């Protein structure tokens, strides 16, 4: 058997400690499967005195991950520091410039600098593996880089953030408000103290940008993604979706169109009969549409120390076996420029919720605005909200519109006009409907 592969782990938080523990507990099994012993020989973290539940006594300690990347006696640098720049970026660049293989779980780093880092890795004959950066324990990167390499991909989409999926699931199952579900997610450790990155869709956008590059052979373009979070979703939307045969999920969708590639993150109404609708709680799911294989769906834990460590170690095992694949599936120098698709016809139509003043002519104004924008309505549902006294006072009443296929541009234009007419009491709620199987 070959000499041991020496690992340096930068970052000893939940994931980093789990990686060390996994390698210590399953080292013999990993050596048999990869043909080479693997051991952690160096680590880097800020606090030497903290008890992480693993034995670090035999490992060289570095306070600075950049110093470890530049000087440690290692073969693979594992970056688990986090962040799109700073120590994470500097240490990864330093490792690659030495010709060290790099494994990272850092989606933000890859979304920002992925193409540059891929070029650097390939110039120095180093691997840059990142299975844990997208959907945690789900092997979607390996699937797309290797297993589906013979397919032309037309669409990749999925539930890529467990925090949002947990919140939406609880809102539906228990009738709780968004705020109550978020507070519970924070208490359970599913959401950060500042949950903005998750609930506003930015975490999903970073992951989607990486998947888009893998799917279509384009340069990563995270800044061009349309991003909308779940903070506007109410229990009224959840209940209406259910009655109409849908569930609401935060999806990241990348799709090839005639005018370019569309990338979008937003709440989506999906049919209850679809596979993606059945993904509940903190689970993630990614679906890929290939021309020969059809649709492939992978489901599993999208976060957590053990699941993420599993993907990190899988990347290490690939390197131990000598498996080498272009970082983004296509050699970095051959990646196409990203061409953003224009506003397109949305295949599933739209759900629109309006708070309409209960007075003569209001419905006619709404219908005329929709007709002027060439939008056909599949259904109109009016719900009386409140007591007879409130209805007598002509308080705003909820009205739900479901459109046939149309463009987002047309819908937004019509809603702007409706608001200008003074027939609605608040900004309309709009949710896309996605036709999925």
C-alpha positions in Angstrom: 0.0 0.0 0.0 1.2 3.5 -0.8 2.5 6.0 1.8 -0.2 7.8 3.9 -2.0 10.7 2.3 -1.4 13.6 4.7 -4.4 16.0 5.4 -4.4 19.5 6.7 -7.8 20.7 8.1 -8.4 24.4 8.3 -11.4 25.2 10.5 -12.4 23.0 13.4 -16.0 23.9 13.9 -18.8 21.3 13.7 -17.8 20.1 10.2 -14.1 20.2 10.7 -14.2 18.2 14.0 -16.6 15.8 12.2 -14.1 15.3 9.4 -11.3 14.5 11.9 -13.5 12.1 13.8 -14.6 10.3 10.6 -11.1 9.9 9.4 -10.0 8.6 12.8 -13.0 6.2 13.2 -13.1 4.9 9.6 -9.4 5.2 8.6 -8.9 1.5 8.0 -12.0 1.2 5.9 -11.1 4.2 3.9 -7.6 2.9 3.3 -9.0 -0.4 1.9 -11.4 1.4 -0.4 -9.0 4.0 -1.7 -5.8 1.9 -1.6 -3.9 4.4 0.5 -3.9 5.3 4.2 -5.2 8.7 5.0 -4.4 10.7 8.2 -4.7 14.2 9.5 -1.3 15.6 10.1 -2.0 19.3 10.6 -4.9 21.5 11.7 -5.7 25.2 12.0 -8.2 27.0 14.2 -8.3 30.1 16.3 -8.8 28.5 19.8 -6.3 25.9 20.8 -7.9 25.2 24.2 -11.4 24.4 23.0 -12.5 20.8 23.5 -13.7 19.5 20.1 -14.3 15.9 21.2 -11.4 14.6 19.0 -7.8 13.8 19.7 -5.6 16.4 18.1 -2.4 15.7 20.0 -0.5 14.1 17.1 -1.2 16.9 14.7 0.8 20.0 14.0 -1.1 23.1 15.0 -1.3 26.4 13.0 -3.1 29.5 14.2 -3.2 30.8 10.7 -4.7 28.7 7.9 -2.7 30.6 5.3 0.5 29.6 7.1 -0.6 26.0 7.1 -1.3 26.1 3.4 2.1 27.6 2.7 4.3 25.5 4.9 2.6 22.4 6.4 3.9 19.0 5.5 0.6 17.9 3.8 -0.8 16.6 0.5 -4.4 17.8 0.8 -5.6 21.1 2.2 -9.2 21.0 3.5 -10.7 24.4 3.8 -13.6 24.7 6.3 -13.1 28.2 7.4 -15.9 29.8 5.4 -16.5 33.1 3.7 -16.0 34.3 0.1 -12.7 36.0 0.8 -10.2 36.7 3.5 -8.4 33.7 5.1 -10.5 31.2 3.1 -9.6 32.6 -0.3 -6.0 33.3 0.7 -5.3 29.9 2.1 -6.9 28.0 -0.9 -4.9 30.1 -3.3 -1.7 29.4 -1.4 -2.4 25.7 -1.3 -3.1 25.5 -5.0 0.0 27.5 -5.9 2.0 24.9 -4.0 0.4 22.2 -6.1 -1.6 20.9 -3.1 -4.9 19.3 -3.7 -7.8 21.2 -2.1 -11.1 20.1 -0.7 -13.6 22.7 0.4 -17.2 23.0 1.6 -17.2 26.7 0.9 -20.1 27.6 -1.6 -19.6 31.4 -1.1 -15.9 31.1 -2.1 -16.7 29.1 -5.2 -19.6 31.3 -6.3 -17.3 34.3 -6.1 -14.0 32.9 -7.2 -14.7 29.4 -8.6 -13.5 30.0 -12.1 -10.2 31.7 -11.1 -9.6 28.9 -8.5 -10.4 26.2 -11.1 -7.8 27.8 -13.5 -5.2 27.9 -10.7 -5.8 24.3 -9.8 -5.6 23.0 -13.4 -2.4 25.1 -14.0 -0.7 23.4 -11.0 -2.1 19.9 -11.7 -4.0 20.0 -8.4 -7.5 18.8 -7.7 -10.2 21.2 -6.3 -13.1 19.1 -4.9 -16.2 20.6 -3.3 -18.9 18.0 -3.0 -19.9 19.4 0.4 -20.4 22.9 -0.9 -23.7 22.1 -2.6 -26.5 20.2 -0.8 -24.4 18.8 2.0 -24.4 15.1 2.0 -26.0 14.7 -1.5 -23.4 13.6 -4.1 -24.7 16.0 -6.7 -21.3 17.4 -7.8 -19.9 14.0 -8.5 -23.1 13.0 -10.3 -23.0 16.0 -12.6 -19.2 16.0 -13.2 -19.0 12.3 -13.9 -22.2 10.2 -14.0 -24.1 12.6 -16.3 -21.2 13.8 -18.4 -22.6 12.1 -21.5 -25.9 14.0 -21.2 -27.0 17.4 -22.5 -28.6 19.0 -19.5 -31.7 21.2 -20.1 -32.5 22.1 -16.5 -31.3 21.7 -13.0 -33.4 22.7 -10.0 -34.0 21.8 -6.4 -34.5 22.6 -2.8 -31.1 23.7 -1.7 -31.7 25.3 1.7 -32.9 23.2 4.6 -33.7 26.2 6.8 -36.3 27.5 4.3 -37.7 24.0 3.7 -38.1 23.5 7.4 -39.9 26.8 7.8 -42.3 26.2 4.9 -43.0 22.6 6.1 -43.9 23.8 9.6 -46.1 26.6 8.3 -48.1 24.1 6.2 -48.3 21.3 8.7 -49.0 23.3 11.8 -50.5 26.6 10.5 -47.8 28.6 12.2 -46.6 32.0 11.0 -43.3 32.6 9.3 -42.0 34.4 12.3 -42.9 31.6 14.7 -41.3 28.9 12.5 -38.2 31.0 12.0 -37.8 31.5 15.8 -38.2 27.7 16.3 -35.6 27.0 13.6 -33.2 29.3 15.4 -33.8 27.6 18.7 -33.1 24.2 17.1 -30.0 25.3 15.4 -31.4 25.1 11.8 -31.1 28.9 11.4 -28.4 31.3 12.4 -29.0 34.2 14.8 -28.9 36.4 11.6 -30.9 34.2 9.2 -30.8 36.7 6.3 -28.4 34.6 4.1 -30.8 31.6 4.2 -34.3 33.1 4.2 -33.6 35.8 1.6 -32.4 33.1 -0.9 -28.7 34.0 -1.1 -27.4 30.6 0.2 -29.5 28.9 -2.5 -28.2 31.3 -5.1 -24.6 30.4 -4.4 -25.3 26.7 -4.7 -27.3 27.3 -7.9 -24.5 29.2 -9.5 -22.2 26.2 -9.1 -24.8 23.8 -10.4 -25.4 26.0 -13.4 -21.7 25.9 -14.4 -21.6 22.1 -14.0 -24.8 21.7 -16.0 -24.1 24.0 -18.9 -20.3 24.3 -19.1 -20.5 28.1 -18.4 -18.5 30.4 -16.2 -20.0 30.9 -12.7 -22.3 33.9 -12.7 -23.8 34.3 -9.3 -24.4 38.0 -9.6 -26.9 37.5 -12.5 -29.3 35.3 -10.5 -32.8 36.6 -9.8 -33.2 36.1 -6.0 -36.3 36.2 -3.9 -36.6 34.8 -0.4 -39.5 33.4 1.6 -40.2 36.3 4.0 -43.3 37.4 2.2 -45.0 34.0 2.3 -48.0 33.9 4.7 -50.2 31.2 6.0 -52.9 32.5 3.6 -50.6 31.6 0.7 -49.8 28.2 2.2 -53.5 27.4 2.6 -54.5 28.7 -0.8 -51.8 26.6 -2.4 -52.9 23.5 -0.7 -56.5 24.0 -1.7 -55.4 24.5 -5.3 -53.3 21.3 -5.3 -49.9 22.8 -4.7 -47.2 23.1 -2.0 -44.8 26.1 -1.7 -41.1 25.4 -1.9 -38.1 27.7 -2.2 -36.5 26.5 -5.5 -33.3 27.3 -7.3 -33.8 26.8 -11.0 -31.3 27.0 -13.9 -32.7 26.3 -17.4 -31.3 26.6 -20.9 -33.5 28.7 -23.2 -33.3 30.0 -26.7 -31.9 33.3 -25.5 -29.5 32.0 -22.9 -29.5 30.5 -19.5 -32.0 31.5 -16.9 -31.1 31.3 -13.2 -33.6 32.1 -10.5 -34.3 31.5 -6.8 -37.8 32.2 -5.5 -40.8 30.6 -3.7 -42.6 28.3 -6.1 -45.9 26.5 -6.1 -45.3 22.9 -7.2 -48.0 20.2 -7.7 -48.5 18.0 -4.7 -48.0 15.0 -7.0 -44.5 16.0 -8.0 -41.5 14.4 -6.4 -40.0 17.7 -5.2 -43.3 18.5 -3.3 -42.7 15.5 -1.0 -39.4 16.8 0.4 -40.0 18.0 3.9 -38.1 19.4 6.9 -34.4 20.1 6.5 -33.9 17.7 3.6 -32.5 19.0 0.3 -33.3 17.6 -3.2 -31.7 18.3 -6.6 -33.2 17.3 -9.9 -31.3 17.2 -13.2 -33.0 16.8 -16.7 -30.7 15.1 -19.2 -31.5 14.3 -22.8 -30.6 10.6 -22.5 -31.1 9.8 -18.8 -34.3 11.8 -18.3 -34.9 13.3 -14.9 -32.6 12.2 -12.0 -33.5 13.3 -8.5 -31.2 13.1 -5.5 -32.5 13.6 -2.0 -30.7 13.8 1.4 -29.5 15.9 4.2 -28.3 19.3 3.0 -26.3 20.3 6.1 -25.1 19.1 9.5 -21.6 18.1 10.7 -21.8 14.4 9.8 -23.5 14.7 6.4 -21.1 17.5 5.3 -18.1 15.6 6.7 -19.2 12.5 4.7 -19.0 14.5 1.4 -15.6 16.1 2.4 -14.1 12.7 3.1 -15.6 11.3 -0.2 -13.6 14.0 -2.0 -10.5 13.0 -0.1 -11.0 9.4 -1.1 -11.3 10.3 -4.8 -7.9 12.1 -4.5 -6.4 9.1 -2.7 -7.5 6.9 -5.6 -6.0 9.3 -8.1 -9.3 10.3 -9.6 -9.0 13.6 -11.5 -11.8 15.5 -13.1 -11.9 19.1 -14.4 -13.0 21.3 -11.5 -16.2 22.5 -13.1 -16.8 19.4 -15.3 -15.3 21.3 -18.3 -11.7 22.5 -18.3 -11.7 26.0 -16.8 -10.1 27.6 -19.9 -12.8 26.2 -22.1 -15.8 27.3 -20.1 -18.3 29.4 -22.1 -19.2 32.9 -21.1 -22.5 33.0 -19.3 -25.3 34.5 -21.4 -28.3 35.5 -19.3 -31.7 34.7 -20.8 -34.2 37.4 -21.3 -37.6 37.5 -19.7 -39.4 34.3 -21.0 -42.7 32.7 -21.0 -43.3 31.0 -17.7 -44.6 27.5 -18.3 -46.7 27.2 -15.1 -48.5 30.5 -14.9 -48.7 32.6 -11.7 -50.6 32.7 -8.4 -51.6 36.3 -7.4 -53.2 37.3 -4.1 -54.8 40.7 -3.9 -56.4 42.6 -1.0 -59.2 44.2 -3.0 -61.5 47.0 -1.7 -65.0 45.6 -1.7 -66.6 48.3 -3.8 -68.3 48.5 -7.2 -66.0 48.3 -10.2 -63.0 46.9 -8.5 -63.2 43.5 -10.2 -63.7 45.2 -13.6 -60.6 47.3 -13.1 -58.5 44.2 -12.3 -59.9 42.2 -15.2 -59.3 45.1 -17.6 -55.7 45.5 -16.4 -55.0 41.8 -17.0 -56.7 41.8 -20.4 -54.7 44.9 -21.4 -51.5 43.0 -20.6 -52.7 40.0 -22.7 -52.9 37.8 -19.5 -55.6 35.1 -19.5 -57.0 34.0 -16.1 -57.5 30.3 -15.4 -59.4 31.0 -12.2 -60.5 33.7 -9.8 -61.3 32.9 -6.2 -62.8 35.4 -3.7 -62.8 34.7 0.0 -64.8 36.6 2.5 -62.5 37.6 5.3 -63.9 38.6 8.7 -67.3 39.4 10.2 -70.4 40.6 8.5 -69.6 44.0 10.1 -66.2 44.2 8.5 -67.7 43.3 5.1 -70.3 46.0 5.5 -67.5 48.5 6.2 -66.1 47.5 2.8 -62.8 46.3 4.3 -60.3 44.8 1.8 -61.1 41.2 0.9 -58.7 38.5 -0.4 -58.9 37.6 -4.1 -56.8 34.9 -5.7 -56.0 34.9 -9.4 -54.4 32.0 -11.3 -53.1 32.9 -14.7 -52.4 30.8 -17.8 -48.9 30.9 -19.3 -47.6 34.4 -19.6 -44.4 36.4 -19.1 -43.2 37.7 -15.8 -42.8 41.1 -17.4 -46.5 41.1 -18.3 -47.6 40.1 -14.8 -45.5 42.7 -13.1 -46.7 45.4 -15.5 -50.3 44.5 -14.9 -49.9 44.5 -11.1 -48.2 47.9 -11.2 -51.2 49.3 -13.1 -53.7 47.6 -10.7 -51.9 49.3 -7.7 -52.1 52.6 -9.4 -55.9 52.3 -9.8 -56.4 52.3 -6.1 -58.4 49.1 -6.0 -56.1 47.2 -3.7 -55.0 47.9 -0.2 -51.5 46.4 -0.2 -48.8 45.2 -2.6 -49.9 42.1 -4.5 -48.4 38.7 -3.7 -47.1 36.9 -6.7 -45.8 33.3 -6.7 -44.7 31.3 -9.7 -46.2 28.0 -10.5 -43.8 25.4 -11.8 -45.0 22.5 -13.9 -43.1 19.5 -12.5 -43.5 15.8 -12.5 
